[in-house]
Amino acid sequence: MCESEMSSDCEGYYTEADVLVEGFTCPKADSDATALFCCGFSDLKYCCDDPNSFFPYEYGYMWWLR
């Protein structure tokens, strides 16, 4: 990867089911090349194209807010 290409690291985390997911770099080789940012929640992370889409609380918390 060239230094001019953008990427972001998602740190490893434990899912709601207490399963360890190893850290990964965005974009993933098998996903959209524009998904440069680590997005999601502390217990559910994924790559996306919006730099403001990481929320530092658990995914289940969002359902409680509905």
C-alpha distances in whole Angstrom, upper triangle without the diagonal:
4,7,8,7,9,9,12,14,17,19,22,25,28,29,33,34,33,30,27,24,21,18,15,12,12,11,12,12,15,16,16,13,15,15,13,16,18,21,24,27,27,28,26,22,20,17,19,18,21,20,24,24,24,28,29,31,32,31,35,36,35,38,41,40,41
4,5,5,9,10,14,16,19,22,24,27,31,32,35,37,36,33,30,27,24,21,18,14,14,14,15,15,18,18,18,14,15,17,14,17,19,23,26,28,29,30,28,25,22,19,20,19,21,20,24,25,25,29,30,33,34,33,37,38,37,40,42,42,43
4,5,8,9,12,15,18,20,23,27,30,32,35,37,35,33,30,27,24,20,18,14,14,14,17,17,20,20,19,16,16,17,14,16,18,22,25,27,28,30,28,24,22,19,20,19,21,19,23,24,24,27,28,31,33,33,36,37,36,39,41,40,42
4,6,10,13,16,19,22,25,28,32,32,36,38,36,34,31,28,26,22,19,15,14,14,17,17,20,19,18,14,14,16,13,15,18,21,25,27,28,30,28,24,22,19,19,17,19,17,21,23,23,27,28,31,33,33,36,37,35,38,41,40,41
4,7,10,13,17,20,22,25,29,29,33,34,33,31,28,25,23,19,16,12,11,10,13,14,17,16,14,11,11,12,10,12,15,18,22,25,26,27,25,21,19,15,15,14,16,15,19,20,21,25,26,29,30,30,33,34,33,36,38,37,38
4,7,11,14,17,20,22,26,27,30,32,31,29,26,23,21,17,14,10,9,9,12,14,16,15,13,10,9,10,7,9,12,15,19,21,22,24,22,18,16,13,13,11,13,12,16,17,17,21,22,25,27,26,30,30,29,32,34,34,35
4,7,10,13,16,19,22,23,26,28,27,25,22,19,17,13,10,7,5,6,9,12,14,13,12,10,10,9,5,7,9,12,16,18,19,21,19,15,13,10,11,11,12,11,15,15,15,19,20,23,24,23,27,28,27,30,32,31,33
4,7,10,13,15,19,20,23,25,24,22,19,16,14,11,9,6,5,7,10,13,15,14,14,12,11,9,6,5,6,10,13,15,16,17,16,12,11,9,10,11,12,10,13,13,12,15,16,19,20,20,24,24,24,27,29,28,30
4,6,9,12,16,17,21,22,21,19,16,13,11,7,6,4,6,9,10,13,16,15,15,14,14,12,9,8,6,10,13,14,14,15,14,10,10,9,12,13,14,12,14,14,12,15,15,18,19,19,23,23,23,26,28,28,30
4,7,9,12,14,17,19,17,16,13,10,9,5,5,6,7,10,11,14,16,15,16,16,15,12,10,8,5,8,10,11,10,11,10,7,8,8,11,14,14,12,14,12,10,13,12,15,15,15,19,20,20,23,25,25,27
4,6,10,12,16,17,15,14,11,9,7,4,7,9,11,14,14,17,18,18,19,19,19,16,14,12,9,11,12,11,9,11,11,9,10,12,15,17,17,15,16,15,12,14,12,14,15,16,19,20,21,23,25,26,28
4,7,10,13,14,12,10,7,5,4,4,7,10,13,15,14,18,18,18,20,21,21,18,17,15,11,13,13,12,9,9,10,9,11,13,17,20,20,18,19,17,14,15,14,15,14,15,18,19,21,23,24,26,28
4,6,10,11,9,8,6,5,7,7,10,13,15,18,17,20,20,20,22,23,23,19,19,16,12,13,11,10,7,6,8,8,11,14,17,20,20,19,19,17,13,14,12,12,11,12,15,16,18,20,21,23,25
4,7,8,5,5,4,6,9,10,13,17,18,20,19,22,22,22,24,25,25,22,22,19,15,15,13,11,8,6,8,10,13,17,19,23,23,22,21,19,16,15,13,12,10,11,13,15,17,18,20,22,24
4,5,5,5,7,7,11,12,15,18,19,20,19,22,21,21,23,25,25,21,22,19,15,14,12,10,8,5,6,9,12,16,18,22,22,22,21,18,15,15,14,12,9,9,10,13,15,15,17,19,21
4,5,7,10,11,15,16,18,21,22,23,22,25,24,23,25,28,27,23,24,22,18,16,13,11,10,6,8,12,15,18,20,24,23,23,22,19,16,15,14,12,8,8,8,11,13,13,14,17,18
4,6,9,11,15,17,19,22,23,25,23,26,25,24,27,29,29,25,26,24,21,19,16,14,13,9,11,14,17,20,23,27,26,26,26,22,20,19,18,15,12,12,11,14,16,16,17,20,21
4,7,9,13,15,18,21,23,25,23,26,25,25,27,29,30,26,26,24,20,19,17,14,12,9,11,14,17,21,23,27,27,26,26,23,20,19,17,15,12,13,13,16,18,18,19,22,24
4,6,10,13,15,19,21,22,20,23,22,22,25,27,28,24,24,22,19,18,16,15,13,10,11,13,15,19,22,26,26,26,25,22,20,19,18,17,14,14,15,18,20,20,22,24,26
4,6,9,12,16,18,20,18,21,20,21,24,25,26,22,22,20,17,17,16,14,12,10,11,12,14,17,21,24,25,24,24,21,19,19,17,17,15,15,17,19,21,22,24,26,27
4,7,9,13,15,16,14,17,17,17,20,21,22,19,19,17,14,14,13,13,11,9,9,9,11,14,17,21,22,21,22,19,17,17,16,17,15,15,17,19,20,22,24,25,27
4,7,10,13,15,13,15,16,17,20,20,21,18,18,16,13,15,15,15,13,12,12,11,12,14,18,21,22,21,22,20,17,19,18,18,17,18,20,22,23,25,27,28,30
4,7,10,12,11,14,15,16,18,18,19,16,15,13,10,13,13,14,12,12,11,9,10,12,15,18,19,18,19,17,15,17,16,17,17,17,20,22,23,25,27,28,29
4,7,9,8,11,12,12,15,14,16,13,12,11,9,12,13,14,14,14,12,10,9,9,13,16,17,16,18,17,15,17,17,19,19,19,22,24,24,26,28,29,30
4,6,6,9,12,11,13,12,13,10,9,9,8,11,14,16,16,16,15,11,10,8,11,13,15,14,17,16,15,18,18,20,21,20,24,25,25,27,30,30,31
3,5,8,10,9,9,8,9,6,5,6,7,10,13,15,16,17,14,11,8,6,8,10,12,12,15,14,13,17,18,20,20,20,23,25,24,26,29,29,30
4,6,8,7,7,6,7,5,5,7,9,11,14,17,18,19,16,12,9,6,8,9,12,13,16,15,15,19,20,22,22,21,25,26,25,27,30,30,30
4,5,5,8,8,10,8,9,10,11,13,15,18,19,18,15,12,9,7,10,12,15,16,18,17,17,20,21,23,23,21,25,26,25,27,30,30,31
4,6,8,8,11,10,11,14,14,16,19,21,22,22,19,16,13,11,13,15,18,19,22,20,21,24,25,27,26,25,28,30,29,31,34,34,34
4,7,9,12,11,13,15,15,16,18,21,22,21,18,16,12,11,13,15,18,20,22,20,21,24,25,27,25,24,27,29,28,29,32,33,32
4,6,9,7,10,12,13,14,16,19,21,20,17,14,10,8,9,11,15,17,19,17,18,21,23,25,24,22,25,27,25,26,30,30,30
4,5,5,9,11,13,14,16,20,22,22,18,15,11,9,8,9,13,15,18,16,18,21,24,25,25,23,26,27,25,27,30,30,30
4,5,7,11,13,15,17,21,23,23,20,17,13,10,9,9,13,14,18,17,18,22,24,26,26,25,28,29,27,29,33,32,32
4,6,9,12,13,16,20,22,23,19,16,13,9,7,6,9,11,14,14,16,20,22,25,25,23,27,28,25,28,31,30,30
4,6,8,9,12,16,18,19,16,12,9,5,4,4,8,9,12,11,13,17,19,21,21,20,23,24,22,25,27,27,27
4,7,9,13,16,18,19,16,13,10,6,6,6,8,8,12,11,12,16,18,21,22,21,24,25,23,26,29,28,29
4,6,10,13,14,16,14,10,8,5,5,6,7,6,9,8,9,13,14,17,18,17,21,22,20,23,26,25,26
4,7,9,11,12,10,7,6,5,7,9,9,8,9,8,7,10,12,14,15,14,18,19,18,21,23,23,24
4,7,9,11,8,6,5,6,6,9,8,7,8,5,4,8,10,12,12,11,15,16,14,17,20,19,20
4,7,8,6,5,6,8,9,12,10,11,10,6,5,6,8,9,9,8,11,12,11,14,16,16,17
4,5,5,6,9,11,12,15,14,13,12,9,6,5,6,6,6,5,9,10,10,13,14,15,16
4,6,7,11,13,15,18,17,15,14,12,8,7,5,5,5,7,10,11,12,15,16,16,19
4,7,10,14,16,19,18,18,17,14,11,10,9,8,5,6,9,10,12,14,15,17,19
4,7,11,13,16,16,16,15,12,10,10,10,10,8,6,10,12,12,14,16,17,18
4,7,10,13,13,13,13,10,8,10,10,11,10,9,13,14,14,16,19,19,21
4,7,10,11,12,13,10,9,12,13,14,14,12,16,17,16,18,21,21,22
4,7,9,10,12,10,10,13,15,17,17,15,19,20,19,21,24,24,24
4,6,8,10,8,10,13,16,18,18,16,20,20,18,21,24,23,23
4,6,9,9,11,15,18,20,20,19,22,23,20,23,26,24,25
4,5,6,9,12,15,18,19,17,21,21,18,21,24,22,23
4,6,8,11,14,16,18,18,21,21,19,22,24,23,24
4,6,8,11,14,16,16,19,18,16,20,21,19,21
4,6,10,12,13,12,16,15,13,16,19,17,18
4,7,9,11,11,14,14,13,16,18,17,19
4,6,8,8,12,10,10,14,15,14,16
4,7,9,12,11,11,15,15,15,18
4,7,9,7,9,12,12,12,15
4,5,5,8,10,11,12,14
4,5,6,8,10,11,12
4,5,6,7,9,11
4,5,5,7,9
4,5,5,7
4,5,5
4,6
4
